[in-house]
Amino acid sequence: MNEDELISKIEEEISATEKKIKDLQNLTKPISPSDAIGRVSRMDAINNKSVNENSLRQAEVKLSNLKRVLENVGTPDFGICVKCKNQIPIGRILIRPQSLLCVNCAR
């Protein structure tokens, strides 16, 4: 895979992650006490909101890492594990372009 294809893949992943963040932001809006949805439904909505907030935080971290990786494409730091400084296998980069750690350090 050449550099242009890799950049394209990372940009697609950034776009998809930004869309996911926008969707999750809509799902994590406060639940108005004036909404007549019933006690059990309100508890479900609050629980779902917590799950969506966690997903939102994870998506924001992923987006940050993707942007960092995109900035490093073509530099000597690209594909280097931030912890052990070894080369990250290209297969891992293709599957998880936001990876900053090799498989061993990610465990």
BELLIN-V652520 format. One line per field, one symbol per residue. phi: phi as a letter, one per 30 degrees, with the letter a starting at -180 (. if undefined). A space follows every 10 residues. Layout:
phi = ???
This chain:
phi = .ddddddddd dddddddddd dddddddcde cdddddcjdd dddddddddd dddddddddd dddedddddd ddeicdddic ddccidddee dddddbdddc bdddddd
